[in-house]
Amino acid sequence: MKITDMVTDLENQIARSTRPWMRIVAAIILFGGTGALIWWQVTSPVQIQKRNAKASAQFGEALQKAGIQTQAEPSK
């Protein structure tokens, strides 16, 4: 028996044994979990600090190119 035949048979067994509401619940769980992970990553304090640091560095470079004096180091 070929592997593709085995995969097809397994898929058919799974499809026969699941009900439509089970598939809908599984999709909701997968989309909800993915959404939660994305939201967690976007609102993570570490990620926000990285974005702020990058934006600050770019702003400082732009000021220097324009000839405006800036601090040598961040204030403490």
Protein Blocks (a to p, Z undefined) as FASTA:
>chain_A
ZZklmmmmmmmmmmmmpcfklmmmmmmmmmmmmmmmmmmmmmpmklmmmmmmmmmmmmmm
mmmmnopacdfbdcZZ
